[in-house]
Amino acid sequence: MKKIIFIAIFINFSFAFNWNTIVGIFKKTVNTLSYTIEASGVNPRVYEFDTQGYPRMHCVVIFRDNTNTSPAMQCVETRPEYIKMNEKLEK
């Protein structure tokens, strides 16, 4: 009985891993700018990107090294002539 439960759990986890891998292959990757900000004691990572569903939105996400804090995200609507980051990154 223990072998059957172990095999069922193993198959379940391996299927979930494989499904995420298969689905992830077909997802589109968005060009991002990434950098760190040197701050006193904490160096947050920053990612900037233009959304694909609504290309006039420019988003900034900040991740801190502290596991007790959640990432901060801010999106602003921009004019296309001001920020065309995806075209700049392709060059």
C-alpha positions as CSV (number, residue, x, y, z in Angstrom):
1,M,0.0,0.0,0.0
2,K,2.8,2.4,0.8
3,K,4.4,1.7,-2.5
4,I,1.2,2.6,-4.4
5,I,0.9,5.9,-2.5
6,F,4.6,6.7,-3.1
7,I,4.2,6.0,-6.8
8,A,1.0,8.1,-7.0
9,I,2.7,11.0,-5.3
10,F,5.8,10.7,-7.5
11,I,3.7,10.6,-10.7
12,N,1.6,13.6,-9.6
13,F,4.7,15.7,-9.0
14,S,6.5,14.7,-12.1
15,F,3.4,15.4,-14.2
16,A,3.1,18.9,-12.7
17,F,6.7,19.7,-13.3
18,N,6.6,18.5,-16.9
19,W,3.3,20.3,-17.6
20,N,4.8,23.6,-16.3
21,T,7.9,23.0,-18.5
22,I,5.8,22.3,-21.6
23,V,3.5,25.2,-21.1
24,G,6.4,27.6,-20.4
25,I,8.1,26.8,-23.8
26,F,5.2,28.4,-25.7
27,K,4.9,31.6,-23.6
28,K,6.1,34.8,-25.1
29,T,9.1,36.5,-23.3
30,V,8.9,40.2,-22.8
31,N,12.1,42.3,-23.1
32,T,13.0,43.9,-19.8
33,L,15.6,46.2,-18.4
34,S,17.0,45.0,-15.1
35,Y,19.4,46.6,-12.7
36,T,20.2,46.9,-9.0
37,I,20.0,50.1,-6.9
38,E,22.8,50.5,-4.4
39,A,21.2,51.5,-1.1
40,S,22.3,51.5,2.5
41,G,22.4,47.8,3.5
42,V,19.8,46.7,0.9
43,N,20.3,46.4,-2.9
44,P,16.9,46.0,-4.5
45,R,16.6,44.6,-8.0
46,V,14.5,46.6,-10.5
47,Y,12.8,45.3,-13.6
48,E,11.2,47.6,-16.2
49,F,9.0,46.4,-19.1
50,D,6.2,47.5,-21.5
51,T,3.1,45.4,-21.2
52,Q,2.1,43.3,-24.2
53,G,-1.7,43.5,-23.9
54,Y,-1.7,47.3,-23.6
55,P,1.6,48.6,-25.1
56,R,1.2,52.1,-23.7
57,M,1.7,50.8,-20.1
58,H,5.3,50.9,-18.7
59,C,5.8,48.9,-15.5
60,V,8.5,49.0,-12.9
61,V,8.8,46.1,-10.4
62,I,11.2,46.3,-7.4
63,F,12.3,43.1,-5.5
64,R,14.1,43.4,-2.2
65,D,16.4,40.7,-0.7
66,N,14.3,40.6,2.5
67,T,11.9,37.6,2.4
68,N,9.4,39.4,4.6
69,T,8.7,42.1,2.1
70,S,6.7,41.7,-1.1
71,P,7.7,43.2,-4.4
72,A,6.4,46.6,-5.4
73,M,5.0,47.3,-8.8
74,Q,4.0,50.5,-10.5
75,C,2.6,50.9,-14.0
76,V,2.1,54.2,-15.7
77,E,0.5,55.1,-19.0
78,T,3.0,56.7,-21.4
79,R,3.0,58.2,-24.8
80,P,4.5,55.8,-27.4
81,E,7.0,58.4,-28.5
82,Y,8.5,58.7,-25.0
83,I,9.1,55.0,-24.2
84,K,9.6,52.4,-26.9
85,M,11.7,50.1,-24.8
86,N,11.0,46.9,-26.7
87,E,12.2,48.4,-29.9
88,K,15.4,49.8,-28.2
89,L,16.3,46.4,-26.7
90,E,16.0,44.6,-30.0
91,K,18.8,46.7,-31.6
